[in-house]
């Protein structure tokens, strides 16, 4: 970012700001928005210098808030979709959160403020909700996509959040078009507001002119739905260092890694790949089996093939 900023300044361009996007798996653990902090080891060494850059160049910190990828979504679906719900009360700020988006935004703000950078602007690099999925993504429906994306105008209206009232956020939707050739789960192909033929999937009030939009339906999946029993395993070409990093991270998040300790039912074969696979899957299942929880910086993949063996069970 420093190099890009320097190049722009050297070229005499002053009105282009430099930033980079961040997924919201950057916090220590899920808690009340006012108590949220960046991960230990990254807060001072990684994020503080980034915020110093943004503060100095008056550029925004960019985040990708995705309630769709939250854990335990089945129990918090209305909260994620801006629908009526009990809400979450933050006793430290005496604020009540009626939707997950506001909570994610204020969690980011609290973590930034704790480092002394509450004055840095926040930009929404991308957010959205898929309109179709398969058995592995039951909440990817047209109805839910309309409910979530239909609140875009409210988000950008200047209403702000409980901790950032009257704040108007710059926001980018994911995505403009469906991507029928995108690999991965079926839901990954259906984030768009428009089909590849330029016709709208649905109208949430963002179209410049009123267009004829088909009645919201969920067509049958184009590919067979995978088994309900999905597992998270490392991709084939993942390096030793990345496997070890995944193993350390997963076991450091409070999951039970005793089966891969000496004497455990999954200790053999005693390889980093085998141990990482068990830990990654345990983390994935603990976090609600969302696609996002098997990402591991792009090194994880979801499979319907049970990797269990002998007395070692991946459940």
N, C-alpha and C positions, 0 to 999 in steps of 0.2 A: 504494500500500500504506500509505503514511503517513496519507493521508486516511481510508482505511477504518479503520485502527487508531485514529486519533483519534476517529472517530465512535463506535466501539465503546466506547472508554474514557469518552467523554462520556455515553454512554447507560448507563454503569455495568456493562457486560458485560466480564468479565475472562477468561472461559474459552474465548473464540473467538480463534484465532490467524490471522493474515493471511499468506498466501504467494502465490506465482505459479509456474506450472510452466515448466520449461525442457527443450527437446529437447537431446540430447547432441551437437549439432554446434557446441558452444561452446568446443571445445578447439583448440589450435594445430595439432596433427597427431596421428595415431595413434602411440602409443609404449607403453613399459612403464607400468603403472599408477602406479608411484612417481614417474615423470618427467612425468606429465601436468600441463599448465598451461592456464589459460584463454587465449583468443585475445588477442594483443597489441592494445592499443587499447581492449579491453573489460574487461581484468582489473582495472585500477585505476579507470577512469572509470565503469564500469557495475557490475561484480560486487562490488567492495569496498564501495560504499555499500549495496548490497542486503544483504551479510553484516553490515554494521554495524547495519542495521535488525533483522535476525533475531537478532543477538546481544543487542541492547538489549531487544527485546520477547520474547526467549526463544521465538521462533517458528522453524519448520523451513524449510530450503531444499528446494524441491520439484523433482524431476527425473523425466523420462520415459525410462527405459532400455529400448530396444527392440533386442535382438540381431537380430531379424528384419530390420531395416533396415541392418545392417552391410554394409560393402563386402566383396567376395570371399566371399560367404556359401557358395558352392558348395564352397570349400576349407576352410571352418571350420564346417560344418553341425553336426557332433557337438559341437563346442565351444560352439556357440550353444544346443544342445538338451539340455545336461547329460548327454550320452551319453559313453561312454568315448572318451578321446582322449589325445594326448601332453601336452597342457597347455602353458602358457607359464610359463617360469621368469623371475622378476624378480631379477636378480643383485644389485640394490641393497638389496632387503629380504629376500632369500633366501626368498621366498614363491613357491609354485607355484600357478598358476590353472588349474583344471580346467573352468571354465565362463566364458563371456563376461559373464554377469550380474555375478558377483563382480568381474570386472575393471573393468566400467563403474562399479560402485559405488565401488571403491577408487580409480579414476582421478578421480572427482569429489572424493572425500575428499582426495586428494593435492593437487589443484588448490586446494581450499579451504584446506588447511593451509599451502600455500606463501604464501598471502595473510595468514596469521595467524588463520584462522577455523576451525580444525579442531574446535572445540568446538560448532559449530552443528549441530543435528540435521539429518538427511536423511530426507525422506519420498518415497516412490515414488508420484508422482501418477497414473501409468498405465503399464502394461506388458501384453503379451499376444502372441498369435500367431494369425494367421488360419487357418481350417480348410478353406478352399477358394479356388482361384484359377484363372487361365487360363495361357496360354503365357507371359505376361509376369511371372508370379509362380509359378514351378514348385515353390517350397518351402512354399507355402500349402496344406497338406494336413491332413487329420484326424489322421493319425499324428503329424505334427510338432506340431500344436496340443496334443494330449494330452501329448506328451513335455515340452513347455515349460511349459504351464500346470499340469501335474501336479506341478511343483516349488514351487508357491505356498506350500504348507504348510511346506516346508523353509525358504523365504525368510523367512517371518514367525515362525518357531519360536523365534528368539533365538540361532540358531547364529552369525549374523554373517558377516563376510568375513575374509580373511587379515589385512587392516589394521584391521578393526573387529570383532574377535572378541566373541562374546556380545552383539552389538548386535541388538535387536529392531526391525525396521523396520515402520512403518505403511505399508500398501500398498493400492493400488486397482487392480482389474483393468479392462482394456479388452478386451472390453466385456461388459455383462450380456446384451444382446440383439444378434442379427444385425440389420442395417439393410438390408432388401431394396430400399429406394428411395434409398439413398445413391448419389450420382454417383461417377464415377471407375472405376478398374480393378475387376474382379470381386472381388478379394480384399478390397477395402474394405467389402464388404457382409457379410463372414463372419468377424468378430472375436468374435462373441458366444458366451457359454456356453449361451444359450437361443435358440430360434427365436421369431419374433414371436407364435406361438400359445402361448407359455409352456412348451412342451415342451423338455427339455434336448437340446442338441446332442451332448453326451458328459459323462461323469462323471469328474472328476479328484479326487474326495474332498471337494468343497466343498458338496455338497448336504446339507441338514439331515436329510432322510430318504432312504432308499434308494428310488430311482425306477427304473422300467424305462427304460433308455436304449438307443436303437437301436445295432446293431453299427456301429462306425466305418466309414464308406464315404465316398467322394468322388463325389457325384452329378455328372452331366455339367453343364458350364457352361450357365447360362441364356442366355448371349449368345455369339456367335461369338468365338473366341479371336483376339486381334490377331496381326499378323505378328511373327515373332521379331525382325525388324529394327525396333526402336523408336528414337525420337529425342526429344530434349528441346528444346522451343522456348518462347519467352515467350508468354504469353497476349496476346490482342488489345489489351486496354485498359491495358497496363502503362505507367507513366509513364516519361518520359525519365530522370528521376533514378534510378528503380529499375533501369532497364535498364543505366545506367552503373554502378550499384552491383553488379549481377550480373556485369557484364563485369570490373570491377576485382577482385571476389572470386574469380571462376573463374580468371582469369589469375594471380592471386596464390597459387593453390594448386599451382603447379608444372606445370600443363598446357601444352602447346605452343600458344602463341598467335601464332606467327610467320606462319601463313597469313593473318591479318587485319592484319598490319603492311603499310606501304607496299611495294608490289611483290609482295606475297603473292597466292596464288591465290584467296583469299577476301576480299581487301581491298575490292574493288568488289562491290556498292555501298558507298560509304564512309558508312555510317549507323550510329548507335549500336545500333539495333535489329538490323541484320544482323550486326554484330560480336558483340553480346551473344548472339544465337541460336547462333552458331558456338561461342563460349566455353562457354555453358551446356551445349550438347550434348557438347562435349569433356569437360567436367567429369563429366557424367552417365555417359558411357561409361567414363571412367577409374575411376569409383567403383563399377563393377559393374552399372550400369543398374538400380539399385534405385529404387523409387518415391520414396523419401525424398530421393535425390540429385538429383531434378528439382524439388524443392519451391521453393527460392529464395524463402522467405517467402511462399509462396502465389502467386508470379507465373509459375511454370513449368508446363508441361503436356506430357504424353507423347503422341506421335503416331506412327502407323505410316506416315505419308506422308514419304517421303524429301525433305528440303529442299535436297538437293544441286542445284547448277546449274553448267553449263559445266565448268570444270576445278576447281571448288570442291566437294569431297566431304566429307560429314558422316559420316566413319567413324573 
